[in-house]
């Protein structure tokens, strides 16, 4: 199960498992937003390289306008994946602590 | 050891993860290692789907726990040899403008598990990963 939506505070909320079967839907959602900012990953359990590709494409799009995604409350597994991918250098990652 | 075959489509991932979940519950695999193993299984499975384009047979996943080691082995049948475990590394130090999506999957697999091996026999490509628990 994977869900992506706008939360009440305007943050993008991701829940469940962002795998290769869900990546196109996540990309379409993010592409539909002119300037997404915060992605709340509190309930995101899992991400694969397909999900990383979604985030990277969005970040590159936002680079043109001087914006960028802030990835918030990722679990330990996802933070490890971000670190091993070098995403800690190209995204603001907030552990929410 | 348990094994099953899955249709070579991203849409088979739900079934694939249902299969791994049953194995993890049966074998008492801790939550953290479940995510790592699922990551590896997905990356190898989707690479087989993407890059062994001429193939038509289902892809086999076999899982086995021996002591503190879990082994996941994926086999793609009737394919040309292609050792994706030796693909060049993505430079993760590049700035955002120079980064492109793709190429990270197997690189991350190598980082997350204790062993990754590729072998090719009888027109079968087989990738095996071993993850130590705890």
Backbone of each chain as ProteinMPNN parsed JSONL, in Angstrom:
{"seq_chain_A": "XXXXXXXXXXXXXXXXXXXXXXXXXXXXXXXXXXXXXXXXXXXXXXXXXXXXXXXXXXXXXXXXXXXXXXXXXXXXXXXXXXXXXXXXXXXXXXXXX", "coords_chain_A": {"N_chain_A": [[0.836, -1.193, 0.0], [0.494, 2.217, -0.827], [0.388, 5.666, -0.279], [0.009, 9.003, -1.342], [-0.378, 12.38, -0.663], [-1.697, 15.714, -0.129], [-1.188, 17.187, 2.966], [-3.012, 18.744, 5.709], [-1.576, 20.979, 6.389], [-0.328, 21.712, 4.114], [1.879, 20.248, 3.522], [3.513, 17.599, 1.747], [2.405, 14.358, 2.125], [3.601, 11.162, 2.613], [2.832, 7.735, 2.694], [3.258, 4.337, 3.681], [4.58, 2.084, 1.301], [6.948, 2.953, -0.975], [7.571, 1.794, -3.865], [8.799, 0.323, -6.972], [6.48, -0.159, -8.381], [4.82, 1.855, -7.606], [5.99, 4.219, -8.202], [5.507, 5.803, -10.512], [3.005, 6.92, -10.024], [3.546, 8.454, -7.748], [5.37, 10.229, -8.854], [3.773, 11.57, -10.736], [2.002, 12.867, -9.039], [3.693, 14.621, -7.585], [4.68, 16.097, -9.716], [2.442, 17.498, -10.374], [2.29, 19.524, -8.591], [3.163, 22.89, -8.204], [5.229, 23.919, -6.569], [6.327, 21.998, -4.496], [7.27, 21.498, -1.075], [7.838, 20.594, 1.794], [8.227, 17.157, 2.556], [6.548, 14.867, 4.297], [7.553, 12.081, 5.928], [6.787, 10.464, 7.948], [5.087, 8.232, 8.108], [6.037, 6.692, 6.117], [7.147, 3.63, 5.184], [9.009, 2.331, 3.609], [11.357, 2.636, 0.966], [12.435, 2.352, -2.381], [14.978, 2.249, -4.993], [13.584, 3.249, -7.125], [11.798, 5.013, -5.96], [13.634, 6.831, -4.954], [14.455, 7.928, -7.336], [12.174, 9.363, -8.074], [12.137, 11.391, -6.139], [14.571, 12.623, -6.725], [14.231, 13.542, -9.389], [12.23, 15.424, -8.945], [13.515, 17.197, -7.233], [15.477, 18.198, -8.941], [13.902, 19.533, -10.786], [12.876, 21.552, -9.136], [15.13, 22.899, -8.57], [15.559, 24.657, -10.62], [13.914, 26.798, -10.017], [14.887, 27.716, -7.706], [13.931, 26.476, -5.481], [13.283, 23.638, -3.296], [13.109, 20.297, -1.934], [12.277, 19.428, 1.412], [12.94, 16.772, 3.395], [11.277, 14.993, 5.747], [11.221, 13.393, 8.928], [11.971, 10.739, 8.247], [12.318, 7.181, 8.542], [14.804, 5.028, 10.16], [15.883, 3.148, 8.367], [15.262, 4.302, 5.878], [16.656, 6.695, 6.093], [19.25, 5.676, 6.121], [19.371, 4.685, 3.503], [19.154, 7.099, 2.12], [21.551, 8.308, 2.914], [23.521, 6.563, 1.892], [23.057, 7.001, -0.724], [23.897, 9.504, -1.203], [22.042, 11.439, -0.854], [21.855, 13.021, 1.354], [23.438, 15.121, 0.805], [22.203, 16.605, -1.126], [19.609, 17.098, -0.488], [17.6, 18.713, 2.006], [17.447, 17.156, 5.007], [15.458, 16.294, 7.611], [15.272, 15.057, 10.788], [13.282, 15.406, 12.51], [13.562, 15.473, 15.203]], "CA_chain_A": [[0.0, 0.0, 0.0], [1.215, 3.488, -0.833], [-0.49, 6.824, -0.441], [0.658, 10.315, -1.366], [-1.436, 13.394, -0.658], [-1.358, 16.959, 0.564], [-1.717, 17.267, 4.317], [-3.752, 19.98, 6.018], [-0.63, 22.104, 6.484], [0.286, 21.922, 2.807], [3.013, 19.352, 3.309], [3.238, 16.355, 1.037], [2.445, 13.242, 3.069], [3.786, 9.851, 1.989], [2.587, 6.655, 3.643], [3.326, 2.97, 3.154], [5.781, 1.589, 0.628], [7.175, 3.583, -2.285], [8.388, 0.871, -4.648], [8.804, 0.582, -8.41], [5.112, -0.2, -8.898], [4.111, 3.066, -7.169], [6.809, 5.399, -8.483], [4.888, 6.655, -11.537], [1.917, 7.659, -9.365], [4.167, 9.46, -6.882], [5.959, 11.256, -9.723], [2.683, 12.361, -11.307], [1.47, 13.735, -7.982], [4.646, 15.702, -7.313], [4.748, 16.949, -10.911], [1.226, 18.32, -10.433], [2.433, 20.62, -7.628], [4.144, 23.837, -8.739], [6.403, 24.129, -5.705], [6.276, 21.209, -3.26], [8.308, 21.964, -0.156], [8.145, 19.58, 2.803], [7.658, 15.819, 2.391], [6.464, 14.225, 5.608], [7.757, 10.635, 5.744], [6.55, 9.808, 9.242], [4.447, 6.929, 7.928], [6.606, 5.981, 4.97], [7.87, 2.488, 5.751], [10.003, 1.719, 2.727], [11.565, 3.286, -0.327], [13.435, 1.673, -3.208], [15.676, 3.208, -5.861], [12.574, 3.896, -7.971], [11.324, 6.14, -5.169], [14.715, 7.821, -4.936], [14.41, 8.601, -8.636], [11.068, 10.328, -8.02], [12.58, 12.545, -5.345], [15.665, 13.307, -7.418], [13.662, 14.29, -10.526], [11.499, 16.586, -8.405], [14.509, 18.147, -6.719], [16.128, 18.849, -10.09], [12.925, 20.496, -11.328], [12.761, 22.686, -8.227], [16.406, 23.626, -8.603], [15.437, 25.741, -11.609], [13.213, 27.95, -9.428], [15.512, 28.054, -6.428], [13.278, 25.763, -4.381], [13.849, 22.333, -2.981], [12.328, 19.499, -0.994], [12.788, 19.084, 2.734], [12.444, 15.434, 3.698], [11.116, 15.076, 7.202], [10.785, 12.25, 9.738], [12.212, 9.426, 7.639], [12.769, 6.172, 9.515], [16.249, 4.773, 10.117], [16.208, 2.448, 7.12], [15.213, 5.259, 4.758], [17.788, 7.631, 6.26], [20.45, 4.955, 5.648], [19.321, 4.676, 2.034], [19.479, 8.473, 1.686], [22.978, 8.583, 3.137], [24.311, 5.756, 0.956], [22.789, 7.526, -2.069], [24.376, 10.889, -1.283], [20.909, 12.381, -0.799], [22.051, 13.961, 2.466], [24.169, 16.275, 0.265], [21.418, 17.359, -2.116], [18.3, 17.399, 0.102], [17.577, 18.99, 3.439], [16.804, 16.019, 5.674], [15.153, 16.679, 8.987], [14.805, 13.849, 11.483], [12.094, 15.759, 13.298], [13.818, 15.388, 16.649]], "C_chain_A": [[0.877, 1.251, 0.0], [0.197, 4.6, -1.038], [0.355, 8.087, -0.452], [-0.44, 11.361, -1.51], [-0.903, 14.663, -0.021], [-1.99, 16.932, 1.947], [-2.386, 18.613, 4.548], [-2.843, 21.202, 6.061], [0.104, 22.366, 5.169], [1.503, 21.064, 2.546], [2.575, 18.135, 2.5], [3.41, 15.211, 2.037], [2.573, 11.946, 2.279], [3.592, 8.778, 3.048], [2.744, 5.311, 2.946], [4.656, 2.679, 2.488], [5.88, 2.198, -0.766], [8.146, 2.707, -3.074], [8.227, 1.172, -6.139], [7.393, 0.581, -9.001], [4.345, 1.084, -8.578], [4.79, 4.355, -7.634], [6.139, 6.341, -9.494], [3.778, 7.511, -10.924], [2.48, 8.767, -8.474], [4.749, 10.596, -7.722], [4.874, 12.169, -10.288], [2.122, 13.328, -10.274], [2.403, 14.913, -7.739], [4.756, 16.655, -8.503], [3.546, 17.888, -10.996], [1.306, 19.516, -9.48], [3.491, 21.599, -8.139], [5.396, 23.949, -7.875], [6.273, 23.326, -4.407], [7.466, 21.558, -2.379], [8.693, 20.841, 0.818], [7.481, 18.258, 2.424], [7.714, 15.124, 3.745], [6.5, 12.703, 5.413], [7.503, 9.852, 7.029], [5.982, 8.395, 9.064], [4.919, 6.218, 6.66], [7.503, 4.868, 5.515], [9.113, 2.141, 4.943], [10.132, 2.547, 1.464], [12.625, 2.494, -1.083], [14.083, 2.708, -4.126], [14.699, 3.894, -6.817], [12.002, 5.123, -7.257], [12.376, 7.232, -5.072], [14.716, 8.617, -6.241], [13.312, 9.658, -8.688], [11.501, 11.589, -7.28], [13.651, 13.345, -6.083], [15.14, 14.116, -8.607], [12.961, 15.553, -10.037], [12.478, 17.645, -7.905], [15.198, 18.895, -7.865], [15.183, 19.864, -10.741], [12.885, 21.752, -10.457], [14.031, 23.525, -8.201], [16.317, 24.83, -9.536], [14.818, 26.995, -11.002], [13.783, 28.335, -8.062], [14.873, 27.378, -5.237], [13.963, 24.448, -4.089], [12.989, 21.622, -1.961], [13.052, 19.383, 0.344], [12.133, 17.764, 3.142], [12.441, 15.254, 5.209], [10.642, 13.751, 7.792], [10.923, 10.897, 9.044], [12.693, 8.447, 8.705], [14.254, 5.847, 9.288], [16.667, 4.104, 8.813], [16.259, 3.437, 5.948], [16.346, 6.273, 4.88], [19.099, 6.976, 5.819], [20.514, 4.97, 4.122], [19.683, 6.067, 1.488], [20.983, 8.725, 1.802], [23.834, 7.831, 2.119], [24.136, 6.256, -0.489], [23.34, 8.931, -2.259], [23.249, 11.898, -1.214], [21.063, 13.365, 0.359], [22.835, 15.192, 2.001], [23.29, 17.15, -0.614], [19.973, 17.613, -1.681], [18.529, 17.894, 1.532], [16.809, 17.844, 4.092], [16.69, 16.329, 7.157], [14.625, 15.45, 9.704], [13.652, 14.147, 12.433], [12.312, 15.737, 14.787], [13.8, 16.779, 17.282]], "O_chain_A": [[1.866, 1.335, 0.727], [-0.721, 4.492, -1.85], [1.297, 8.226, 0.328], [-1.318, 11.245, -2.365], [0.188, 14.686, 0.549], [-3.188, 16.683, 2.084], [-2.335, 19.504, 3.7], [-3.283, 22.323, 5.803], [1.048, 23.155, 5.126], [2.099, 21.136, 1.472], [1.423, 17.705, 2.564], [4.436, 15.112, 2.71], [1.767, 11.662, 1.393], [4.113, 8.885, 4.158], [2.406, 5.165, 1.771], [5.719, 2.982, 3.028], [5.016, 1.989, -1.618], [9.365, 2.849, -2.972], [7.593, 2.158, -6.515], [7.141, 1.244, -10.006], [3.33, 1.371, -9.212], [4.24, 5.445, -7.482], [6.206, 7.56, -9.332], [3.63, 8.684, -11.267], [1.955, 9.88, -8.449], [4.641, 11.768, -7.362], [5.032, 13.389, -10.316], [1.804, 14.473, -10.596], [1.964, 16.062, -7.693], [4.907, 17.864, -8.329], [3.623, 18.948, -11.617], [0.476, 20.422, -9.556], [4.601, 21.184, -8.474], [6.503, 24.061, -8.4], [6.123, 23.91, -3.333], [8.545, 21.878, -2.88], [9.746, 20.219, 0.675], [6.318, 18.234, 2.021], [8.79, 14.832, 4.267], [5.597, 12.12, 4.813], [7.952, 8.715, 7.174], [6.358, 7.475, 9.789], [4.289, 5.27, 6.191], [8.484, 5.127, 6.212], [10.131, 1.718, 5.491], [9.152, 3.089, 0.955], [13.596, 2.023, -0.492], [13.775, 3.897, -4.046], [14.963, 5.008, -7.27], [11.751, 6.151, -7.886], [12.052, 8.419, -5.105], [14.949, 9.826, -6.244], [13.498, 10.723, -9.277], [11.261, 12.707, -7.737], [13.644, 14.576, -6.072], [15.561, 15.255, -8.81], [13.085, 16.618, -10.641], [12.286, 18.84, -8.131], [15.466, 20.091, -7.757], [15.616, 20.925, -11.191], [12.862, 22.872, -10.967], [14.006, 24.707, -7.856], [16.912, 25.877, -9.284], [15.14, 28.113, -11.404], [13.224, 29.176, -7.358], [15.231, 27.669, -4.095], [15.067, 24.176, -4.563], [12.236, 22.25, -1.216], [14.275, 19.258, 0.399], [10.908, 17.668, 3.219], [13.481, 15.352, 5.861], [9.777, 13.079, 7.23], [10.088, 10.012, 9.231], [13.384, 8.829, 9.649], [14.87, 6.335, 8.341], [17.69, 4.458, 8.227], [17.184, 3.408, 5.136], [16.933, 6.667, 3.872], [19.954, 7.627, 5.22], [21.561, 5.231, 3.53], [20.428, 6.186, 0.515], [21.601, 9.287, 0.898], [24.766, 8.399, 1.548], [24.958, 5.969, -1.359], [23.259, 9.489, -3.354], [23.457, 13.081, -1.481], [20.458, 14.436, 0.339], [22.895, 16.194, 2.714], [23.603, 18.322, -0.826], [19.204, 18.256, -2.397], [19.515, 17.542, 2.178], [15.65, 17.598, 3.759], [17.676, 16.585, 7.848], [13.633, 14.861, 9.274], [13.117, 13.246, 13.078], [11.379, 15.952, 15.561], [13.995, 16.91, 18.49]]}, "seq_chain_B": "XXXXXXXXXXXXXXXXXXXXXXXXXXXXXXXXXXXXXXXXXXXXXXXXXXXXXXXXXXXXXXXXXXXXXXXXXXXXXXXXXXXXXXXXXXXXXXXXXXXXXXXXXXXXXXXXXXXXXXXXXXXXXXXXXXXXXX", "coords_chain_B": {"N_chain_B": [[14.07, -23.928, 2.959], [12.307, -21.864, 0.774], [10.545, -21.261, -2.254], [9.347, -19.397, -5.087], [7.732, -18.437, -8.147], [7.488, -15.451, -10.109], [5.602, -13.219, -12.103], [7.166, -11.374, -14.719], [7.028, -8.395, -14.131], [6.535, -5.08, -12.912], [4.194, -4.923, -11.571], [4.02, -7.249, -10.194], [5.184, -6.914, -7.798], [3.727, -6.596, -5.397], [2.79, -9.178, -4.872], [5.235, -10.439, -4.635], [6.278, -9.21, -2.342], [4.394, -10.053, -0.517], [5.019, -12.72, -0.396], [7.669, -12.618, 0.646], [7.073, -11.517, 3.14], [5.618, -13.52, 4.423], [7.616, -15.425, 4.688], [9.416, -14.025, 6.386], [7.904, -13.806, 8.716], [7.525, -16.464, 9.392], [10.16, -17.242, 9.859], [11.032, -15.509, 11.772], [12.398, -13.083, 11.186], [13.998, -10.042, 11.955], [12.537, -6.674, 12.01], [14.078, -4.557, 10.864], [15.906, -5.86, 9.196], [14.156, -7.025, 7.445], [13.312, -4.904, 5.831], [15.67, -4.263, 4.534], [16.18, -6.65, 3.128], [13.895, -6.8, 1.504], [14.347, -4.536, -0.03], [16.637, -5.331, -1.474], [15.665, -7.568, -2.874], [13.676, -6.353, -4.446], [15.22, -4.559, -6.011], [16.896, -6.274, -7.512], [15.026, -7.915, -8.801], [13.556, -5.99, -10.335], [15.593, -5.044, -11.934], [16.185, -7.337, -13.446], [13.75, -7.452, -14.834], [13.869, -5.068, -16.299], [16.282, -5.153, -17.799], [16.815, -7.675, -18.917], [15.586, -8.017, -21.524], [14.699, -9.68, -23.618], [13.663, -11.857, -22.4], [11.11, -14.159, -21.293], [10.118, -15.811, -19.395], [8.85, -16.482, -16.058], [10.243, -15.03, -13.053], [12.285, -16.416, -10.564], [12.205, -16.509, -7.027], [14.044, -17.452, -4.249], [14.184, -18.146, -0.837], [16.049, -18.483, 2.155], [16.792, -19.313, 5.492], [19.626, -19.743, 7.467], [20.799, -20.334, 10.466], [22.131, -17.363, 11.607], [21.976, -16.17, 9.177], [20.394, -14.909, 6.282], [19.469, -15.876, 3.11], [18.791, -14.665, -0.099], [17.826, -15.553, -3.278], [17.663, -14.813, -6.641], [16.492, -15.853, -9.76], [16.752, -15.669, -13.235], [15.415, -16.946, -16.15], [16.497, -18.509, -19.201], [18.053, -16.447, -20.493], [20.382, -13.976, -21.791], [23.82, -13.653, -20.725], [24.385, -11.259, -18.194], [25.979, -9.392, -16.029], [24.881, -7.576, -13.709], [25.75, -6.842, -11.266], [28.235, -5.84, -11.518], [28.083, -3.373, -12.53], [29.002, 0.051, -13.284], [29.822, 2.343, -10.63], [27.672, 4.885, -9.274], [28.513, 8.283, -8.929], [28.166, 9.582, -5.951], [28.856, 11.937, -4.872], [28.464, 14.016, -6.502], [27.175, 17.28, -7.421], [23.72, 18.388, -7.22], [22.789, 19.296, -9.777], [24.248, 17.761, -11.512], [23.538, 15.189, -11.011], [21.783, 12.242, -12.03], [18.738, 10.38, -12.284], [18.668, 6.862, -11.509], [20.686, 3.836, -11.682], [21.471, 3.448, -9.093], [20.49, 1.295, -7.653], [21.664, -1.447, -7.507], [24.09, -0.721, -6.512], [23.436, 0.181, -3.975], [22.439, -2.183, -2.93], [24.796, -3.698, -2.754], [25.96, -2.288, -0.709], [24.298, -2.724, 1.447], [24.126, -5.407, 2.171], [25.822, -8.492, 3.198], [27.006, -10.221, 1.39], [27.143, -10.422, -2.159], [26.52, -12.223, -5.019], [26.997, -13.24, -8.427], [25.99, -15.581, -10.833], [26.129, -17.486, -13.862], [24.652, -19.973, -15.551], [23.676, -22.523, -17.807], [22.027, -20.832, -19.353], [20.829, -19.329, -17.374], [20.553, -16.554, -15.338], [21.684, -15.695, -12.181], [21.348, -14.137, -9.108], [22.579, -13.839, -5.901], [22.033, -12.838, -2.612], [23.321, -12.35, 0.656], [22.409, -11.776, 3.93], [23.399, -11.03, 7.119], [21.854, -11.452, 10.261], [20.978, -9.198, 12.891]], "CA_chain_B": [[14.115, -23.119, 1.736], [11.048, -21.745, 0.044], [10.729, -20.541, -3.505], [8.152, -19.185, -5.903], [8.022, -17.691, -9.385], [6.677, -14.252, -10.225], [5.502, -12.63, -13.44], [8.205, -10.354, -14.874], [6.345, -7.111, -14.233], [6.548, -4.344, -11.646], [2.926, -5.187, -10.887], [4.145, -8.465, -9.378], [5.885, -6.621, -6.534], [2.851, -6.858, -4.246], [2.842, -10.626, -4.606], [6.597, -10.736, -4.201], [6.429, -8.792, -0.942], [3.559, -10.942, 0.287], [5.802, -13.949, -0.24], [8.772, -12.377, 1.592], [6.508, -11.267, 4.473], [5.29, -14.819, 5.033], [8.896, -16.035, 5.069], [9.968, -13.312, 7.549], [7.111, -14.156, 9.904], [7.814, -17.874, 9.685], [11.55, -17.392, 10.303], [11.345, -14.535, 12.814], [13.398, -12.104, 10.725], [13.704, -8.735, 12.561], [11.928, -5.677, 11.117], [15.075, -3.781, 10.129], [16.459, -6.697, 8.127], [13.094, -7.25, 6.449], [13.326, -3.792, 4.875], [16.886, -4.407, 3.727], [16.015, -7.776, 2.204], [12.898, -6.408, 0.501], [15.019, -3.605, -0.941], [17.513, -6.091, -2.373], [14.826, -8.387, -3.753], [13.047, -5.468, -5.44], [16.2, -4.012, -6.954], [17.355, -7.326, -8.427], [13.865, -8.305, -9.605], [13.223, -4.957, -11.328], [16.695, -5.016, -12.912], [15.926, -8.445, -14.381], [12.623, -7.071, -15.699], [14.244, -3.958, -17.187], [17.464, -5.333, -18.64], [16.766, -8.938, -19.653], [14.377, -7.675, -22.278], [14.213, -10.747, -24.471], [13.187, -12.981, -21.591], [9.656, -14.235, -21.187], [9.698, -16.681, -18.297], [8.738, -15.874, -14.734], [11.488, -14.92, -12.277], [12.176, -17.204, -9.329], [12.813, -16.031, -5.784], [14.204, -18.488, -3.224], [14.615, -17.572, 0.446], [16.467, -19.51, 3.106], [17.514, -18.868, 6.692], [20.516, -20.72, 8.089], [21.364, -19.657, 11.63], [21.925, -15.909, 11.597], [22.101, -15.684, 7.788], [19.275, -15.09, 5.353], [19.89, -15.832, 1.705], [17.758, -14.46, -1.13], [18.406, -15.863, -4.588], [16.727, -14.577, -7.743], [16.943, -16.511, -10.99], [16.059, -15.307, -14.471], [15.615, -18.116, -16.999], [16.617, -18.383, -20.65], [18.496, -15.072, -20.773], [21.8, -13.768, -22.089], [24.541, -13.26, -19.502], [24.553, -9.836, -17.912], [26.299, -9.277, -14.603], [24.551, -6.205, -13.289], [26.432, -6.517, -10.006], [29.506, -5.177, -11.838], [27.789, -2.078, -13.178], [29.802, 1.124, -12.687], [29.225, 3.038, -9.48], [27.23, 6.275, -9.399], [29.273, 9.192, -8.072], [27.157, 10.213, -5.081], [29.349, 13.227, -4.379], [28.181, 15.054, -7.503], [26.113, 18.227, -7.054], [22.383, 18.055, -7.728], [22.642, 19.56, -11.21], [24.942, 16.716, -12.276], [22.996, 13.865, -10.685], [20.682, 11.762, -12.853], [18.109, 9.207, -11.678], [19.057, 5.556, -12.026], [22.017, 3.297, -11.445], [21.812, 3.332, -7.673], [19.897, 0.128, -7.001], [22.597, -2.517, -7.166], [25.133, -0.109, -5.679], [22.916, 0.171, -2.611], [22.382, -3.588, -2.507], [26.151, -4.084, -2.321], [26.255, -1.601, 0.544], [23.382, -3.117, 2.524], [24.2, -6.829, 2.558], [27.169, -8.985, 3.476], [27.559, -10.844, 0.179], [26.351, -10.418, -3.394], [27.221, -13.003, -6.049], [26.3, -13.466, -9.694], [26.495, -16.671, -11.656], [25.375, -17.725, -15.098], [24.816, -21.334, -16.04], [22.515, -23.061, -18.536], [21.201, -19.682, -19.754], [20.134, -18.774, -16.21], [21.26, -15.555, -14.533], [21.283, -15.893, -10.784], [21.998, -13.238, -8.148], [22.338, -14.275, -4.531], [22.5, -11.925, -1.561], [23.29, -12.899, 2.005], [22.353, -10.757, 4.976], [23.488, -11.529, 8.488], [20.857, -10.816, 11.124], [21.389, -8.707, 14.212]], "C_chain_B": [[12.728, -23.063, 1.121], [11.311, -20.957, -1.232], [9.398, -20.401, -4.228], [8.568, -18.385, -7.129], [7.001, -16.577, -9.559], [6.752, -13.702, -11.64], [6.482, -11.473, -13.559], [7.581, -8.993, -15.187], [6.444, -6.417, -12.877], [5.265, -4.62, -10.851], [2.973, -6.441, -10.021], [4.769, -8.169, -8.016], [5.018, -6.881, -5.309], [2.876, -8.329, -3.858], [4.2, -11.03, -4.054], [6.766, -10.386, -2.718], [5.511, -9.59, -0.015], [4.29, -12.239, 0.595], [6.936, -13.743, 0.773], [8.214, -12.195, 3.009], [6.18, -12.589, 5.174], [6.566, -15.53, 5.5], [9.445, -15.368, 6.335], [9.226, -13.704, 8.829], [7.43, -15.583, 10.35], [9.203, -18.022, 10.327], [11.954, -16.379, 11.369], [12.421, -13.538, 12.423], [13.038, -10.731, 11.303], [13.28, -7.689, 11.523], [12.969, -4.952, 10.266], [15.628, -4.583, 8.944], [15.41, -7.02, 7.06], [13.129, -6.154, 5.377], [14.533, -3.886, 3.956], [16.708, -5.518, 2.693], [14.984, -7.45, 1.123], [13.518, -5.454, -0.521], [15.856, -4.381, -1.96], [16.698, -6.91, -3.375], [14.189, -7.507, -4.835], [14.059, -4.987, -6.475], [16.643, -5.065, -7.975], [16.21, -7.739, -9.357], [13.59, -7.27, -10.708], [14.356, -4.792, -12.352], [16.555, -6.152, -13.913], [14.819, -8.048, -15.369], [13.077, -6.039, -16.738], [15.295, -4.357, -18.221], [17.522, -6.666, -19.37], [15.527, -8.914, -20.539], [13.819, -8.82, -23.119], [13.573, -11.896, -23.701], [11.668, -12.972, -21.48], [9.2, -15.06, -19.983], [9.606, -15.901, -16.983], [10.092, -15.905, -14.016], [11.285, -15.638, -10.944], [12.866, -16.497, -8.172], [12.857, -17.185, -4.801], [14.782, -17.838, -1.975], [14.968, -18.696, 1.401], [17.139, -18.841, 4.298], [18.336, -20.027, 7.217], [21.206, -20.015, 9.252], [21.072, -18.17, 11.576], [22.051, -15.326, 10.194], [20.806, -15.927, 7.017], [19.813, -14.925, 3.943], [18.673, -15.621, 0.812], [18.419, -14.67, -2.485], [17.34, -15.659, -5.663], [17.317, -15.155, -9.015], [16.073, -16.08, -12.157], [16.428, -16.356, -15.524], [15.673, -17.755, -18.482], [16.964, -16.952, -21.05], [19.964, -15.074, -21.178], [22.523, -13.385, -20.792], [24.635, -11.751, -19.377], [24.751, -9.674, -16.406], [26.086, -7.845, -14.144], [25.217, -5.836, -11.967], [27.763, -5.819, -10.258], [29.3, -3.855, -12.571], [28.611, -0.975, -12.507], [29.053, 1.85, -11.579], [28.775, 4.452, -9.868], [28.074, 7.122, -8.448], [28.291, 9.983, -7.214], [27.635, 11.55, -4.515], [29.048, 14.363, -5.356], [27.12, 16.024, -6.99], [24.803, 17.853, -7.742], [22.268, 18.206, -9.238], [23.27, 18.463, -12.061], [24.42, 15.317, -11.984], [21.868, 13.515, -11.65], [20.064, 10.539, -12.164], [18.631, 7.919, -12.308], [20.454, 5.151, -11.633], [22.373, 3.054, -9.996], [21.451, 1.983, -7.058], [20.896, -0.919, -6.567], [23.758, -2.009, -6.326], [24.695, -0.115, -4.205], [22.811, -1.25, -2.074], [23.751, -4.022, -1.987], [26.483, -3.48, -0.96], [25.475, -2.205, 1.724], [23.553, -4.549, 3.003], [25.648, -7.264, 2.707], [27.815, -9.624, 2.251], [26.592, -10.661, -0.973], [27.139, -11.217, -4.424], [26.333, -13.152, -7.281], [26.856, -14.735, -10.313], [25.547, -16.917, -12.817], [25.674, -19.141, -15.571], [23.528, -21.755, -16.744], [21.503, -21.974, -18.892], [20.347, -19.135, -18.596], [21.05, -17.779, -15.504], [20.744, -15.655, -13.11], [22.067, -14.911, -9.912], [21.577, -13.666, -6.751], [22.869, -13.208, -3.577], [22.381, -12.646, -0.223], [23.351, -11.755, 2.996], [22.439, -11.448, 6.331], [22.519, -10.752, 9.374], [21.503, -10.317, 12.408], [22.634, -7.878, 14.247]], "O_chain_B": [[12.06, -24.086, 0.967], [12.19, -20.097, -1.277], [8.461, -21.171, -4.015], [9.618, -17.742, -7.144], [5.828, -16.719, -9.216], [7.802, -13.715, -12.283], [6.627, -10.68, -12.629], [7.6, -8.514, -16.321], [6.439, -7.066, -11.831], [5.257, -4.558, -9.622], [2.077, -6.674, -9.21], [4.875, -9.06, -7.173], [5.524, -7.339, -4.284], [2.97, -8.68, -2.681], [4.305, -11.844, -3.137], [7.323, -11.164, -1.944], [5.834, -9.777, 1.158], [4.192, -12.783, 1.695], [7.146, -14.579, 1.651], [8.816, -12.666, 3.973], [6.434, -12.749, 6.368], [6.593, -16.151, 6.562], [9.889, -16.056, 7.254], [9.834, -13.907, 9.88], [7.583, -15.858, 11.541], [9.388, -18.835, 11.232], [13.097, -16.387, 11.824], [13.268, -13.186, 13.244], [11.897, -10.292, 11.164], [13.607, -7.79, 10.34], [12.758, -4.756, 9.069], [15.795, -4.058, 7.843], [15.752, -7.259, 5.902], [12.996, -6.428, 4.184], [14.438, -3.626, 2.756], [17.046, -5.343, 1.522], [15.181, -7.788, -0.044], [13.251, -5.55, -1.719], [15.788, -4.116, -3.16], [17.005, -6.94, -4.566], [14.169, -7.882, -6.008], [13.785, -5.006, -7.675], [16.749, -4.771, -9.165], [16.41, -7.891, -10.562], [13.414, -7.63, -11.871], [14.103, -4.44, -13.504], [16.783, -5.953, -15.106], [14.933, -8.275, -16.573], [12.712, -6.127, -17.91], [15.215, -3.952, -19.38], [18.23, -6.771, -20.372], [14.57, -9.664, -20.343], [12.607, -8.92, -23.311], [13.004, -12.806, -24.302], [11.028, -11.924, -21.562], [8.032, -15.011, -19.598], [10.191, -14.83, -16.823], [10.965, -16.71, -14.342], [10.254, -15.488, -10.288], [13.964, -15.96, -8.317], [11.839, -17.826, -4.541], [15.747, -17.076, -2.047], [14.291, -19.722, 1.458], [17.947, -17.926, 4.141], [17.837, -21.139, 7.392], [22.097, -19.192, 9.042], [19.914, -17.758, 11.507], [22.217, -14.116, 10.04], [20.209, -17.001, 7.091], [20.516, -13.964, 3.631], [17.659, -16.307, 0.947], [19.435, -14.049, -2.801], [16.261, -16.248, -5.607], [18.497, -14.967, -9.308], [14.844, -16.115, -12.093], [17.607, -16.62, -15.759], [15.001, -16.835, -18.949], [16.258, -16.327, -21.842], [20.69, -16.04, -20.942], [21.905, -12.853, -19.87], [24.931, -11.054, -20.348], [23.812, -9.802, -15.621], [26.995, -7.017, -14.187], [25.249, -4.666, -11.587], [28.36, -5.267, -9.334], [30.23, -3.299, -13.155], [28.887, -1.046, -11.31], [27.827, 1.954, -11.592], [29.414, 5.121, -10.68], [28.321, 6.731, -7.307], [27.664, 10.932, -7.685], [26.911, 12.214, -3.773], [29.34, 15.526, -5.077], [26.255, 15.632, -6.207], [24.787, 17.1, -8.716], [21.708, 17.338, -9.908], [22.867, 18.258, -13.206], [24.822, 14.358, -12.644], [21.089, 14.383, -12.043], [20.774, 9.754, -11.536], [18.99, 7.889, -13.485], [21.297, 5.983, -11.297], [23.44, 2.521, -9.691], [22.04, 1.577, -6.056], [20.973, -1.249, -5.383], [24.339, -2.75, -5.533], [25.496, -0.386, -3.31], [23.066, -1.491, -0.894], [23.858, -4.632, -0.923], [27.197, -4.083, -0.16], [25.95, -2.192, 2.86], [23.165, -4.875, 4.125], [26.575, -6.519, 2.389], [29.035, -9.574, 2.094], [25.376, -10.734, -0.796], [28.306, -10.917, -4.676], [25.105, -13.185, -7.193], [28.07, -14.942, -10.316], [24.356, -16.608, -12.768], [26.803, -19.463, -15.941], [22.43, -21.388, -16.326], [20.294, -22.159, -18.755], [19.284, -18.555, -18.816], [22.172, -18.111, -15.122], [19.539, -15.695, -12.865], [23.296, -14.86, -9.971], [20.393, -13.833, -6.458], [23.998, -12.738, -3.712], [21.468, -13.442, -0.003], [24.218, -10.884, 2.92], [21.647, -12.337, 6.641], [22.387, -9.535, 9.243], [22.436, -10.921, 12.937], [23.046, -7.428, 15.316]]}, "name": "protein", "num_of_chains": 2, "seq": "XXXXXXXXXXXXXXXXXXXXXXXXXXXXXXXXXXXXXXXXXXXXXXXXXXXXXXXXXXXXXXXXXXXXXXXXXXXXXXXXXXXXXXXXXXXXXXXXXXXXXXXXXXXXXXXXXXXXXXXXXXXXXXXXXXXXXXXXXXXXXXXXXXXXXXXXXXXXXXXXXXXXXXXXXXXXXXXXXXXXXXXXXXXXXXXXXXXXXXXXXXXXXXXXXXXXXXXXXXXXXXXXXXXXXXX"}
